[in-house]
Structures are given as structure tokens and as C-alpha cells.
Amino acid sequence: MADPIKRKFSLQLSNPKDIQLDGEYSFSVGEFSIYEIPYPVYPTIGEHDYLKCEFCQNAYQKIYKILTDKYLGNESVEGFPNCCEGHKNLIGHKDFERKDFDNSPQMTAEKVIFTKQHIVNNINTKNWEKTINDYIDWCVESFGEMPRNCGLPLFLNDYYIYLKETVEKIKIDSDKKAKIISYLEKKRNNKPVNIDFEAIMAIYEKWYQMFPFHLAPQLSRLKNSYRTIIPFIKDTGIKNEFTGSEKLRYHTKDTLLEALENQTDSMLRQFTEYNLKKVWTLNEAKQAKFDLIITKRKHKLKEPYKGNPNNKERRYVKLLNKWYRDEKEFIDELISVLKDPIEVDVNNDNPYPNIFISVKGFRLFEALKSELVNEKTKYSDYSYIYYKMLNDSYLHNIKQQGFIDFLDKHYGADLGDRYSQFKSRNSSNAKKDIIYRKIKKDFR
């Protein structure tokens, strides 16, 4: 990465709008206007030295003279910032000072020659394409940014033109040369990304409200993390070796909907796998069926009865509806089996034989955890389960700390840091006692 360079820029936000998710303030979006003056870059070191190269020195002097004339102007053409309508709009901008651009002809000529040197010295290296593109990106970024409606950065277009001419004259592999020129043209013709923040946020908000986070504790724990996601950022690219920055890639409406469909599928599969491993009681199965019916109906009401919903949006909605049907069918079958007095082991193996005396103890623990443990009172809840099961010989004679370690490792209970909140043996709770006796009776 290049040495730190002092950069001077300002940022203005116009027409700001507060974006909310789940009824809470999240952040503000609007029309951003960035103003940054140009700054220099450094040449990289290698076999080729522009200071000793006659071609580089002549090219530098030619470019420097042409751009100096453009910057100062003459009798027929006005100089910067009166050179074009866009740059004229800089006049009167609160941060604009012409002297900030006085070195632009020199810096631009240097950037062309420095880029040529970097290409020559790295064209035969293993990662030639990335390092050359990274250097070009650094140079382009170094031209700064103009405020809204003030045109392109000064001499950026000239950098593209003169660099292309220079690359065409370099004696390098023709395929590699074509790739470099193609990359330059792509960057030159690249249009700024206009992100419809409100539309993106509306799509994400609808998915967030429709996804059944409340149906299981492991999904509920994910809800807060999904509430803080910035949905219009798709991902970050590979780090630039000269700037150290990662280029953000932004979602379109279509790519966000595709990502939400994939995310929905992944989360539902994880939930389904959890349900297959879970040890069910009849009451749990009935409650799960009731929750599914209510949730599906609530989500149905969020779909318009009129109009034609977005086809891609329909894909994750259809996926949810299919999952509701499959899950209801699964639970209906569970209920019919659980009504039979014959005890059925979903898994006849005791997964934690050092903790539970038998598989029955493990299954009882799973049922108690599902019914009794609440995130806000988990310390006392787990303590209650521990002492009850220990007294009733469902657990081996393990110490309190050993049980806490087991919960932290295998259930992510996060109890270890606050050991003192794990209640003592003498704690009792009439409501919990009733639930405990009922569940224990189901497992006889």
C-alpha cells in the first residue's frame, strides 16, 4: 500500500430522508455531493526507470505543455474553471479555490508516465492484471471528485486518452495489451451508480416483516442482526494494494431479491434441520401448528389482493408458502404419532453421555429448554433445569461449572462470563414446577 497522502475533501447531503426498518430509525439517505481536490501518486520501483527513459521524458514534457495551455487558456479558449459549463459551476462553491488545481498539469503528466512504468515493470509477473488495474484505479481516484453538476474531475479524461496512446506504443504481449486497453475504456465509459435507496429499503423491509423469525429461538436471535444490515450493499471487492480500500458493490432491485430468495432458502433449511433433531412433546407440536397457521395468515394479508406483484419477489414468497405447507404436514404427522402412547425415540443415541445418564435425560432436557428458557432469564432458567434433573438422576454427578461449560459450548448459552447469576439450589418457582412435572410425565 502507498504511503498515506493528505487528502482534502468535503461531503454534502441534500434532500435527506430517514430510512426506517421495523419501525425504528436506521439511517439517512439522500443525494450526496462529494468534492475532493486532486492529489499526487508515487511511481513504483522496477527495472524500467522513467527518469532514464527518453520516451518517458519526451512524453511527459509533451503532455505537461498541452495540459498547462489548457489550464491557463489562451485568446480563443478560456482556462479552468471557465473551460466548460460544468467547471464554471465551481465558481461560487464554498470550498473551491483555483490554486488547489495549479499542479494538475504536472500531476496528470506524471500519472500517465508512472502508470506506463508500472505496466512495463509488472507485465510479466504472476498477478500482472490485478496490480496494473489497482494502480490505474489509484490514479483515477487521485483525480478527486467534482461536486454535483460540476463536470468530470479536471484532466481525468486526458489521463485516459494519453495513457491509452502510451500503452498502444509499448512492446508487450498483444493479448495483455488488449486487456489493459479494454479496462481503461471500461473505466472511462463507466457511469456513476444511481441507487434507489428507498426502493431497495422497501423490498428489504417487506422481506424482513414476512420472514418468520418468531417461530423459533434460533431464528429470533438472528432478527436483530438482520435489522442492522445495510441492504443496498451487495459486497466488498478485493482490497486495492495501493489504496488499501475495498470497492463496494451495490444491489439493484433484482440482485437484492435474488439474494433474499437464497437467504430465505438457507435459513428455512437450517430451521427444518433443527426441527428434525428436536425432541417434541404433544403440546409443543400443537403450539407449533397453531403458530404456523397464524403466521401464514398474517403473511398472506401482507400480499396484495389486487395488482401484479414483482415476479422475482414472488419467488421468496412462494418459497415461504411452500415451506409453511411442508412444515404443517410434518407437524400434523408428529401430532398423530405423539397421540399414540408408544414412546418413540427420534434418536436412540445419547449425544452427550458424559452429561446425561440416558437418552431419555437428553430428550427431557431438550423439552425443558424449549419450554422454560427465556433469553432474559436464562441464568435462573438453566439453573432450575440443572438442579431438577440432577436431583431426579437424569444427569451425572457433574459440577455446576461443568454444566455451564456444556451449555456454552454446545448451545451457545453464553453463561460463563456471569457465573454468579446462576441461581443456587434453593431457588424454586411454582410455575416452573408445574411445567417440569407435566413434561417429565410425558417422558415416562
VENHU-V53674 format. One line per field, one symbol per residue. burial: + if it has 16 or more other C-alpha atoms within 10 Angstrom, else -. Layout:
burial: ???
This chain:
burial: ------------------+++--------+----+++++++-++---+++-----+--++--++--++-++-+-----++++---++-++-----+----+--++++++++++++++++++++----++-++++++++++++++++++-+++++++--++-+++-++---------+--++--+------------++-++-+++-++-++++-----+-------+---++-------+-++------++++--+++-++--+---+----------++++-++--++-++--++--+-------------+-+++--+--++--++-+++-++--+-----------+----+++++++++++-++-+-++----+++++++++++++---++-------+++-+-----+-+------++--------+---+--++----
